[in-house]
Amino acid sequence: MTHSTHPQLLAFIVGPFEYIEAYTSGEHNGSPVQVRVYTLPGAVEQGRYALGVCTQALEYFAKVFGIPYPLPKMDLVAIPDFEAGAMENWGLVTYRTIALLFDEKYSSIAFKKQVTYTVCHELAHQWFGNLVTMEWWDHLWLNEGFATWVGWLAADNLNPDWDVWTAFVDGDMPRALVLDSLRSSHPIEVAVCDPSEINQIFDAISYHKGASVIRMLSSWLGVDVFLAGVRRYLHRHKYGNASTGDLWNALGEEAGIDVGGFMQLWTKEIGYPVLNIATSDSGEVHISQSRYLSTGDLESHEDEVNWWVPLSVMTHNSSAVEPLTLTNKSQSFNLPADGLFKLNAGQTGVYRVNYPRETLLRLGEECKKGKNGLFKNTSDRVGLVADAGSLSVSGEQKTSAFLELVIQFENEDQYFHYLNRTTSSVWSQISGHLSSIISAWYEQPGHVLSAFKALRRHLFSPLAHKLGWEFPASEEYLTAMLRIVVIPNAGYGADKRIVAEAQDRFWRFVRDSDATAVHPNLRGIVYGIVLQHAKDEAEETGVWEAILRVFKDTSLPTDQRYIALSKLGDTKSQALVERLLGMTLDSEQIRQQDVIYAFRSLGSNMHARTYLWSFFSRNFDFFHERFVNSMKLFDILIKSSIDGFSDDARINEVEAFFVGKDTKEYDRSLRQAIEAARVNAKWVARDRADVEAWAEKINALGW
C-alpha cells in the first residue's frame, strides 16, 4: 500500500552505493522495520554509528508518539555533493556525508553528538512533516521547530549523560534569541506570499525559536501532558495537513485550558521580552516587560505586545520552583525581602532577565556556594551569563558588569562536582560572549585586547592545565567537552604552556605522522592556536600548508577534513587569506557546498574580514550566479562577509554596494547581516570608555 504523502517527500537515488543494515527490535505494523545506511564504496563502516541511532530512535518515537513508523523500511544515504544538511524524504533520508558518517576511532565527540542529533531530527520529521504536514509555509515551524525539539528529546533519551538540554540553553536557544533581537527578524508564523521568501525562513526562528517555545510550553504544562496533547494532534491529522491552531487545540483539550489564548502571541509576533526587575523597601518586586532589541533603541510603537510569561522563580525560602506568571506589561510580586531570587528556573522561558547591577553581581557570588546556594543546576548559571552578556550588547547593562560577573566564575571547577557533572556549558557560554566582545572591539586600542587575553588566561588556564590533553577511555562525556572549551581559550589567551604544547603536538602530528599526538577532539583547536602564534610569515605559511594537506587527504574521516578547512581561515597572513579566498572560486579545490566553511572562518577572523568583504563584493556576480539554486548557502556567504563589522564607515560601504541591486532572493538575510553589524557599532560606541576603564584595571592586576 502506498501512503498519502506530500510531493516534496518523494525521492529516488541511483548510484554506486554500499550499505549495511539492521532491524528495529520492535514490530511496526506487524513486522520490524528494515534500516539501511548507504555510502559510497569504502565508507560504509562509518555509517554503523548512525545505523544504531536510527533503529533506537524509530523505536523511541513510536513509543512517545503512540504511532508506529508506517513504512516497512528506512534508508539513510550519505551524499558527497548535497546543498542541505539533510532532507527527510519519507523512508529515504538524504544527508551530507558530514551529517551522517562517523568514524569511531578518528572522529571527534562533538561530531558524534551532531550526527546523533541530525539523525534524530530527520527521523522526527517522519511524524512532524511527513505523517502530518504543515497547512502552508506560514506553519513551517510545526515541521522544523518540532523536529528540533523532538530531535534533542531523542538524543537525550539515547545519551542521558550528555546533558543535552543544558547544551540547548547554551547553543540552540541563544541562536534564536540573537536573531530575534533584530528588527529584521520575523515571527515564527510568518506570511509567505512569494516563492523567493520560502528559502529565507528556514532559519534560527523556525528551528530554534520554535523549539524553544515548545520547550517553554512543555515545561509549563508538564512534559507528560504536553506529549499526550501531541499524540492527540498527530492521530487527528495523520496523512493530512495541520496548522498552529490545530496544535493549540489538541494541547488545550489535553490540558483543559485555552493554550492558544496565551500562546498565540509567541508565534504570531516578532521578538521576545526582557523582564526588568526593580525592588522596593516593602519587599515587593516590580517586574515589567518590554520587547528586547539588541540595538537598544526600542521605540514605543515597537513595544505594544503583552506576552504571557512563565516566571518560574527560585528562592532561598523554598527548594521548589514557584510557578508564577506575568500577564500584564508590569506587575508586582511578593518575593524574598533580601531581593535574592532567580527568575526563569531551568532557563526554560524564552526571555531575558535584567537585574539591577548589584543584584546581578550578588547572584554571581551565589553561584560560588554550590549546593548551599541558590543555583541548583547548570542551566541556571548558563542563563545568568547569557542574559548578562546579551544585555550588555543592548546597553541595558554595562559591558563591564558582564565582565565583572564572569570573573566570579574563576573557581567554577572547585564546586561543580556537587552537580555530578562538569560545567562545560557555563564555560562555553562565557567563551562565546567573550569572543563576541573581542570580535566587536577588534579595532580598539592594544591595551584593551591585552586585557581580554589576560582575562582568558585567568579564567581558563587553571582548568586547561588541570585537565590536560588526553582523553581517558573511562572519562565522562561532559569532562571531555569541558576540555574542548577551556584549552582553546587558554591558547587564544596566549598561555605560554598551552601554546608550546599545542605547537609540539602539531608538528609531531603533521611532520612525524604521529596520529596520537593530537586527539581528534583537539585537532581544530591545535590548528587554530598554532596558526595564531606562528613567530613569522614563513612559519605561519608552513603551518597553513600542513593544515591544507590534512584537508586534501581524502583518506581521513569527513569531519576531520572539514575541521581543517574551517581552520585555514584563522590565519593572520593577508597572502594566505587571499589564497584561501581564491580557492573558493574553484570547485575542484573546495566543493561548492563547502565554500561556507571558508567564509565562516574568515568572517570570524578579525584579521581577515575586511579582505573577505572586498573579495566577496568584487566577485559578487560570480557567487550569486553559482549559488542561484542554493540560496540558503548564499545567505551564509552574505552574513559571513558582513555581520562581523563594527565600524560605521565599512557598514555604509556595504549598504552602498547593494543600492540598485535586485535583492529579492536574499533581502531578509542582507538586512539581518547589516543590522547585526550596526548592533556591534552601537555597542562599541556606547561602551568604549567603560571597557577601556575596565581594561586598565585588569592590566594593572598583572594576570
N, C-alpha and C positions, 0 to 999 in steps of 0.2 A: 504494500500500500504506500502511495506517495502522500505525504502530509502536505497540508496547505502551507505555503511559505512565501516570503517576500522575494521578489525577483533579484534584489541585490545580494541575496544569500546563496545564490546558485553559483557553483564553481566547478571547473574541470581543470585538471593538471595532467600534462603529458611530459615525461622526461625520464632520464636515466637514473631513477631513484633506487636506493636500497631501503629496506625497512626492518624494524624489529617490532614485535607485537606482544600484547598481554591482554588479559580479560579482566573485567571487573569481578570482584568477589561475589557480589550480589546479582540477582536477576533483575532485569529491567524489561517489563512487558513479556515475561516468560523465559528469558534467556540472558546470559551475561553479555555485556557489550564488548565487542572486539575493538581494541585500541591499538593503533599503529603510529609509529613515528617514522617519517620518510626523510631521507637526506640524500645528498649527492654521494656517489661511491667513496668509501673510505672514512666517512664521518659518522656512520650510523651509531657507533657505540657512545658518541657524545649526546645522543638522544635518549639514552637509557634513564637518566635522571628525570627528564620531562615525562617520559612514559609512566614512571611510578607516580609522579604528581598527578597526572591526568586520571589514572584509574582510581586513585583515592579521592580526588576532587569530585568526580562524577558520582561516586557513592555518597559523599557528603552532601552535595547539592540535592540529590534525590531525596535524602532524608530530611534536610532542612526545609525544602520547598514542598514536600509531600507529593511530588510528581516525578515519576521515573524519567530518566533520559529517554526520549521517544524513538530514537533511531537505533538500528542494530549495530552500527559501527561509529567510531570516531577516529579520524585521521588527522595527524598533526604533521605539517610539511614545512621543512626549512628551505627557504628560497634565497639564493645569494643576492639577487637584484630585486628589491621589493621596497616600494616607497613607504608603505605603512609599517609600523612596528609589528602589527599582526592584524588579521581580519577574520571575523568569526563566522565564515561561511558554514552553513548548517551541516555538521558531520564531516567537514573538510576545512579545518582551520589552517590558514597560511601564516607563516612567521618569517621575519628576517632571521637569518642564521643566528645573529647575536641575541635574539629574543628567545631562542629555543634550545640551542646546543650548549651543553655544559660538560667540561672535562673534569672529572672528579679529582684528578691529580694536579692539573695545571691551571684551573680556573680559580677565580677569587670567590670568597664567601659573599661579598657584596653582590657579585654577579649571580650567585646561586639564589640569593633572595629575589633578585629581579626576575630570573627565569621562573621561579615558583609563582610569584605574583602574576606575571604575564600569562602563564598557562591558566591559572585560576580565573583571571579576568576574562579571557576569551571563552572559557567554559561557562562562566556565569552568563554570558551572552546567549548561550543555548536556551536559557529560560527568559532572560531580560533582553529582548531584541528579536529573538527568533521565535520562541513559543508565543510570546506576547510582544507585538511590535508597536512602536510609538505611532500615534494617530497622524502626526505631521512633525516636521522638523522642529517646531516650537517645543516639542516634548522630548528632544534628543536626550535630555538628562535622565529620562526613565531608562534609557539604554546604558548610557555611559556612567552616570553617577551611581546607579545601582551596581553595575558591573565592577566599578572601582571599590565600592564599599564591600560588596559580597566577595570580591577577589581577595581583599585583605582578611575578611572573615574566614575564608577557607584557608588562607596561608597561616592564620593564627591557629586554626584547628590542627593543621598538619605539623606546625612547629611552634608550640606554645612557649618554648624557651626563647624565641626571637623577640618577644615583647613588641609585636608589630604595631599595636595601637599607640604606644609611645612614639615609635618611629613615624607613625602617621601624623601625630601632633608636631613632630619636628620637620616633616617633609611635605606630605600632600596638602595638609591644611594651610601652611604658610604660602605655598604656591598659589592657592586660591585667594587667600587674603591679600597678598601683594597685588595681584592683577585686579582684584575687585576694589582696591583702594584708589583706582584711577577713574577719572570721569569717562574715559573711553572704554570702560568695561561694558558689560551687558547683563541683563537679568538672566537667571537660569532658564526661565521660559522666555525666549526671545523670538519676536516675529521674524519669519523668514519669507521674503517676498520675491527674491531673485535667486537663481541657482548659484550665482557667484558668492552669495552670502553663506551658503551651507558650509563650505570648507572652513570658514573663519570662526565658526562656533564650536569646532572640535578643539576645545582649549581647556585651560585650568578651571574655568567656570562650570562648563558642562560636566567635566570629570570630577575635579577635586572639590569644588564648592558643592556640587551636587552630592558627592559622597559625604562631605562634612555636615550638610544639612540633614541627611539621612541618619548619620551617627548621632547628631544632636537630638533628633526626634526619637530614635530608638532608645536612647539613654533615658529620655524623659518618660516615655510610655512604659519602658521596660522591654528588654530585648525579646522576651518570650511573647508578650502581647504584640509587639511590632511584627515579629516573624509570622505570627498567626494571621495578622492582617495582610501580610504579603502573600501568604498561601491563599487566602480568600481572593485577593486580586488576581493571582495567576490562574487559579481554577476558573474564575469568572470570565476571563478574557483570553484564555488559551486559544491558539490558532486564529487570533483576531487582533484588533488594534485597541489601544487604550490611551487615555490622556492623564494628565496630572490629577485632574478632578476625580477620575476613577480610582486612583491610588488613595487619595484623601478619603473618599467614601468608604473604601474597604477597610482602611485603618480605623476610621471613625466608628464603623459598625462593630469592629472587634473591641475597641477601647471604650465604647459607649459615650464618646464625646465628639464634638464637632471639630475634627482635626483640621479640615480645610479652613475653618473660620480663623484659626490663629496661625496657620502655616502658609497661607497663600501669598502673604507679602514677602516671605522668604524666597519664593520662586518667581514672583511677578515683578519685584522691584530690584533695581540695581543696588549694589553695595551692601553694607552691613553696619551695625552701630559700634561706637565706642561709648563705654559707660564711664561717666565722670563722677568721681567719688568725693563727697565733702562730709566732714563730721562736725557735730555740734557738741557743746558742753553738756547738753542733756543726755548724750549717749545715742541720739538718733543719727542715722547715717542717711544722707541725702544722695540719691542716685539719679542721674539724668542721662538720657541717651541722645546722641546725635550721630549723623552719618559720618563715618571715618573717611577722610580723604588724605592721601599721603602728601598732597601739595600743601596742606594746612591752610587752605584759603576757602573754606566752605562758605557758601552764600545761603541766605535764608530760604530762597526758593528751592534749594537742593536738600533741605532738611525738613521735609514735610512728612516723611514716613514714620509711623509709630509702630516699631516692631514689637511683637511678643517675644520676651527674652527670658529664658530659664536661667535663674541666677546661681543655684546650687552653691550654697555658702558653707565654707569650712570655718569653724571657730575653735578656740581652746576649750570652750564650755561643753562641747559635745564631740564624741568620736564619730557621730553620724553626720552626714551631709544634710543640711536643711534645704528642702526644695522650694525656694521662693520664686516668684515670677515678677518681672517688671512689665506692666501692661500699659503704662502711660509714658508720656515724654519725661516725666520726673515723678519720683515717689520717695517717701521716707520710710525707713525700716528701723526696728529696734535690734541693734546688733551689739556686740560687746562694748562695754564702756571704755575700754582701753583702745578701741578702734582697730584692734588687730584681727583681721579676718581675710580670707581669700575667696574671692568670687570665682565662679566657673570651675568648680571642683572637678578634677579629672580632665579639664580642658576639653569638654565636650561641646560647649557652646560656641557658636560662630560669631564672636565679637571680641573686641579689645577692652581691657580694663585700665583706666587711667587713675592710678592712686596719686595722692599728693606725694611729693618727692620724699618727705620724711617717712611716710608710711611705706613707700616702696623700699627704702633702704632698711627699714625695720624688718620688712618681710625677707629681705636678703639675709639679714642676721638670723632670722628664724630658720632659714634653710640649713644653717650650721648645726642645729640642735638635734638632728637625726630623729629617732623615734620619740624623743621628748618634745619635739617641736610641732609646728602647725602642719608642715608638709609631709604627708604620709606616702606619697607616690611620686615617681619621677615625672609624670606628665605635668603635675602642677609646677614643678620647678622649671621645666621646659617652657610652660606657658608664661610664667613670670618673666623670664628672659625675653621670650618672643614679643610680648606686649610692650615691654620697656624699650626694646630695640626699635620696634616699628613706630612707637610714639615719639621717639627722638627724631625720626625721619620727618614727621609731620610738624614738629615743633611743639607738640603738646607735652613733651618732656625735653629737657636739655640733653644733648648727646653726652655731656659729662655725667649726668645722672645714670645713664645706662652703663657707662664705663666704670663708675663707682660701684654699681650693682655687681657687675661681673667679677670685679676684684674680690668680692666677698665669697666667690666660689673657689678661691685659691686652694682650699684644703678639702675640696669635694671628695677626693679619693679616700679621705680618712673616715668618712661616715656613710659611704654608700652601701656598705655591707649589710646594714640593718634592713635594707630593702630586698636582700637576697638577689641583687642584680647590680650590674655596673651602671654607670650613668653616661653611657656614650651619647645618648640623645641630648642630654644637657650640654655636654661639651660641643656636640655638633651644632646646636643652636647658637651657642656663644661664638663658635668659629664662624658660622655663616654671617652673623651680624658684624663681627669684626672685619671680615672680608669685605662686606658692603661699605663699611665706613672707609676702609683703606682704599677701596676702589674709587669712591667718590672724592676722596681727599688726595688723589694721586698727584695733583699738580701743586700741592701746598708745600710750605717750607720743609726743609730736610729734617728739622728737629721734631716735627710732628710725626713723620714717618718713622723716625728713630724711636719715638715713644711707643708707637704701635708694635714695633718689633720687640721692644723691651717688655711690653705687656704680654705678648705671646709667649716669650720665654718664661716670664714669671708664672703664668697660668699653666702652660702646657709642658714645660720641660721636666718638672719633677715627676709627672706621670709617665712621660715618654722614657725617662731613664729607668723608672721602676719597672715598667712593663717589658722593656727590651724589644728585640727584633724577631724573636722566634715565636712560633705558633704551636704550642704543645698539642698533641692529638686529643688530650683529655680536656682541653680548655673550653670554657663556656663560650658560646657564640657571642654574647654581649661583651665579654672581655676582649675578644678578638676585634670586635667593632670599635671598642674604645681605643685600642692601639692604632687602628687605622685613622682615627680622628686626631690623636694627640701628636703622633710623630711628624706629620707634615706641618702642623702649626709650630712645633718647636723648630723644625728646619727652616721654615719661612721666617721665623723669628731670629734666624742666624745663630742658633745654639751651636757652638763650635763642635761639641761632641757628636751631636746628631749629624751635622753636615759632614764631618770627617768620616763617620761610619757609613753614611749614605754613599759617599764617593768611593770608599774602599769596596763596598759591596757591589756598586755599579760596575766598576772595572773588572772585578772578579767574574761578574755575570757576563759581560759583553766581550771582554778580551780573553778571559781564561775559559769561557764556556762552562762556568760553574753554575748550573741551574739552581743549586741550593743556596747560592749566595744571597739572592733576593727572593723572598717568598712571593708567590703570585699575588697575595693580598697587598703587597707593598710596592709592586713594580712601578706603577704610575706615580706613586709618591716619591720614590727614589729618583725617577727620571726628572721630575719637577725640581726637586731640591738640588740635584747635581747641575742641571741647566742653569738655575738661578745663581749658583755660587761658583761658576767657572771663573778662573782667575783672569782670563783674557779671551780675545776673539778666537784665537786658534784652538784653545781648549774647548770653548763652547761649541765650535764647529765640529770638533771631534766627537763630543758628547751627542750632538744633534744627529750626526751621521750614523752613530751607533744605534740611536733610537729609531731612526728611519729604517735601518736594516731589520730591526725587530718587526716593524710594521709590514715590511715587504716579505717577511718569512711566512709563506703560506702553510708551512707545516705546523705552525703554532695554533692553539685554540683561538677561535674568533675573538673572544673578549680580550685576550692579551694583545692581539694586533690592534684592536680599536683603542685600547688604553694607550698604546704607543702613539697612534695617530693623534689622539687628543692632547698628548703632552708635547708634540712638536711645536705647538703654538705658544709654549711657555718661554720661548727664547727672548732675550733682550736684544739680540742682534738684528739690525734692520735688514741686512743681507739675507739672513735665514728666514726672517718673516716674509720677505718678498719671494724667496724661493718656495716657501710653502704655499703662498698665495698663487704663484704660477702653477703649482701642481694641481690646484683646484680647477684649472681650466682644461685639464686633460683627464678624461675618464679612464685612460689606460693607467694613470698613476693613482688617482683616487676616484672610486666609483661615484657616480652622480649622487646616489642616496647618502654617501658618506661625507660629502663636502661639508655638511653641517657640523661634523666633529671638528674640522679645522677652523671653521668660522667661530664656533662657540669658544674654542680655546683662545683664539686670537682676540675675540671681543672681550674676554675676561682678563686679558693681559694688558695692564696699564701701559706697558712699553710698546704695544703693538696696535692698539685700537685706532690710532689716527691713520696708520698705514692701511689698516683694513678698510676703513671708510673710503679713503682715497682710491684704493683698488676697486672696491665694490662700485663706487659711483662711476669710475672710468669704464667698467665692464658691465654696467647695469643691463644694457640691452642684451648682451650675451647671456647673462644669467636668467633674465626674465624669459627669453625665448627657450632656453634649455629646461627651465622648470615650469613652463606654461601648463603642463599637465600634472604638476606636482606642487601645487601652490602651498600646501602645508609646509613643505620643505623650504619654499621660497620665503615664507613668513619668518622662518627661523633665521635665514640669511639676513633679512631686513633687521630683525631685532638684535641679532648679534653685532651688526655693524653700527648700531645707533645707540642702544639704550644704556651703554656704559659711560657716555659722555656726561660731564658735569660743568661744562663751560658754555655759557650762553652764545658766544660767538660761533662755536662749532655747531651748536644746535640750530642756530639761524641759518648757517650754511646748508645744513641738511634740509631744512624746510624749503629753502630757496631752490634746491636741486629738484624737488618734486613739483614745483609750480609748473602747471601746464601739462603734467603727465596724467594719463588716464590710470588712476589708482584704484579703480572699482574692485579689482580682484583681490586687493591686499590693503584696502583703506583702513580697516579696523586695526590690523597689525601695525601699520605705519603710525597711526595715531597713538597707539599704545606705546610704541618704542620712543616716539618723540616726547610723549608725556612723561615716561619713566626717566628720560634724560633731564627734563625740566625739573622733576622732583629732586634729582641729585643736585642740580644747580641751585635750587632754592635752599636746600638743606645746607650746603656748604656756605652759601652767603649768610644764612641765618645764624649758623653756629660756628663760624670760622674762629671768632675770638674766644668763644667758650672752649673749643677743642685746643686751641693754641695755649691757653692758660693751663688746661689740664696737662698738656704735653710737657710744659715746663716743670710742673710738679713731679711728673713721673721720671723725667730725665734726671732731676735732682736726687732721686732715690738711688740711682746707680744700679738698677736691676740689670 
